[in-house]
Amino acid sequence: MTVLDITRPSPASAITSFLYRVDGSASWKVGTAHIIASVSGPIEVNKRDELPDVATLEIVVRPDVGVTSTREQFLQDRIRRAVAPVIALELHPRTLIQVVVQIVQSGDTKILNTISLSACINATYMALLDAGVPLRSTVSATSIVYYTAATSDASKTKVLVDPTRAQLEQIEKDISSAHTIAYELKGGKIERLLLSDSVGSFTEDQVFECYDTAANICEETNRTMREAVTKCVQQKSRWREA
Amino acid sequence: MPEPQPFAEALSSSPQLFARLLPTVYFDKYLSLDPPIRPSLRSPTQFRPCSINTSALPNTFGSSVVRMGECIAVCGITGYIIDSTEAGPSALYTNVDIVGRTGPPQSELMSMSEWMYKTALATKLFDPAQLRIEDTAQTVVLQAQIQLLSQMYSGDVAWAALLAALAVTRIPKAIPADDEETLTADFGTEPVVRFSKTETTKLELNYEKLPWCVNFGVMDDTGLVLADMEGRVEEVSVEGRITIVTSSGNSSIQNLSISAGKSIISKEHIRQCISFAKHRAAELDSILNSQIYQNNGNGW
């Protein structure tokens, strides 16, 4: 198992329970990406979308700039694949769990979807947690970018984790591959891989290296989520101390 | 004695009805046979038969028709001229659609369309510099229109159609037309650039062995890997998915998408799938090459 020793340029931070008209909300910031997710559910569902044995999960992604395009459809599909296995949908049949993800700042360049995908997955998970939707385990996601940096002697492959937009734009022409990886965790420890999306040009060894590195980063992200939730619960319970 | 067996008639039903009502049980019945087999009568590691036809459509720079099992995709490549010296991300625009679609596209189709465009961009199939028109500040950009002809569709068939069409694409030479002129931004005039009807140059791809797309399913409980998923029964019964875009040989991989669903996907699964994918890519290369050879008569 080869693990790259890298730290993120800026740590992730989260806030929850700040929207009042929905059951749960979360804001996730990492690097230059900022995503807000809200969850309402289980709520009433259209007869057309009703499923007899499980809850219907509806995920809507709204872009930061411009109108909804195929990019948002792609993000919706990938977020669903990462998050749906972890929700106990069978506990609420014939209802709807509605997730709305607003991209405040995508942190991506025009040709990538990587950064916003991992941030959206994290924001969605935290919002589901805040809404009290029954969940089996924790989800956390991260983005890893490989690029070739021409150094004085030869070109070397370098790696960035959750890079900022400025960093991405600087290395844009040299990006060789971009990876978004989401893991399922139980008790703060990695349980299994949920979703992985890798584009560019990479070797089998690089992709396994990514998975191992992402496992460490995701455990750290999980701790960040736990701290954010602890803080929120403490805030909500302050009436008890009076 | 009363009329015999009205119950027996009501209880027996066709296999098709069984497949529709209880697809997962239907699927399990097939897999529990020895050796395990799928409803399409393929073994778990067997790919769909594939046929490729190229250069069948008129008025295109390149075209292809690819059939894998029950899925059919047709790709036509056309181009137009833009006022820019560098094509950049617009060098190849891909659009995927279903023939005879009424109403807005389904979300699955839109998602596939986005995946194709981003993958084509990231895979760097060809160098956009060869599309530049000499002696002008203009370049050609390509548009690939991919039409899916069947109710069942998958990204790998659409991608295969795109690759096959690009492999035979010839760009017509763009020449200034002597008889027509157009206004420039500073109110001067310059000749209109038009496509020649006779002179064409072959589009050079960056890959000698093309990066084909191959998909796999991974079963929840047994972790069994199924190659080349197709059909509603398989789609509903198997949630774990691995999609790989790679060329054969020891070269790098262009795209790897894993969605575990409820299954546990190990590194062994991934290694096995990459190895199968490379074999399939070699197989598809030879199918395409023999088709091109047939068309040209003496190779390319």
Interface residues (C-beta under 8 A of the other chain):
Chain A: S69 T70 R71 Q73 F74 Q76 D77 R78 R81 A82 P85 K110 I111 N113 A178 R192 L193 L194 L195 S196 D197 S198 V199 G200 S201 F202 T203 E204 V207 F208 Y211
Chain B: P89 S107 E108 M110 S111 S113 E114 W115 Y117 K118 T119 L121 A122 T123 K124 E239 S252 I253 Q254 N255 L256 S257 I258 S259 A260 G261 K262 I264 I265 K267 I270 R271 I274
